Amino acid sequence: MQAVTDGRILLAHDLNDNLAKADKFEADFVKNVDQFIAKNEMDFPEETLPNLRDGYNAEDVGELSLKEANITSVIWATGYGFDFSMVRLSVFDSDGFPIQRRGATVYAGLDFAGLPWLHNAKSGLLLGVGQDAAHISKTIAARWLRSLPTQQLREQRS
């Protein structure tokens, strides 16, 4: 969608390109998951991706009348922003992003995951958030173990 003006939605002519990019991303993601499963000798059923063609076969429409299509509302979501308003600690840089190292802040117990470039390029993507979350989980567990009295620590390990 490019614009909404004078009761009409103006559409780009790139549906097939966008569908092809999404299909490739999905196929590459599944391939990476399958490689991980094979490398770690895990037992999971093989997944076969559906070959969905409806979008590719759709008529390439350049504009649409809101009235004729019975559309009464348009929600234009062009992106998402972070909301850190619940964090009331001095952990943000001048751009409003958390100051952290691999997700951990200077405040024990305040950690972040899912942010762009938290650790690497894929940190803010579904594909990479798991690696960061695993690291942060280990950090939290190690911090918790260090906080236990010596006797309690021995009992936890046995």
KAKARA-V434878 format. One record per pair of residues at least 24 apart in sequence whose ideal C-beta (glycine too) atoms are under 7 Angstrom apart, sorted by the first residue. I is the first residue (numbers start at 1). J is the second residue. D is the distance in Angstrom with one decimal. If there is no record, write none. Layout:
# KAKARA-V434878
i=I j=J d=D
i=I j=J d=D
This chain:
# KAKARA-V434878
i=4 j=74 d=5.3
i=7 j=65 d=6.5
i=7 j=66 d=5.1
i=7 j=67 d=6.0
i=8 j=63 d=5.0
i=8 j=64 d=6.7
i=8 j=65 d=5.7
i=8 j=66 d=6.7
i=9 j=63 d=6.4
i=9 j=64 d=4.5
i=9 j=66 d=6.5
i=10 j=63 d=5.1
i=11 j=61 d=5.9
i=11 j=62 d=5.8
i=11 j=63 d=6.2
i=11 j=64 d=6.7
i=13 j=60 d=5.8
i=13 j=62 d=6.7
i=15 j=55 d=6.4
i=15 j=58 d=6.7
i=15 j=60 d=6.8
i=16 j=56 d=5.8
i=19 j=55 d=4.8
i=19 j=56 d=6.0
i=29 j=127 d=6.1
i=102 j=135 d=5.8
i=103 j=132 d=5.8
i=103 j=135 d=6.9
i=103 j=136 d=4.4
i=104 j=136 d=6.9
i=104 j=139 d=5.5
i=108 j=143 d=5.9
i=111 j=136 d=4.9
i=111 j=139 d=7.0
i=111 j=140 d=6.6
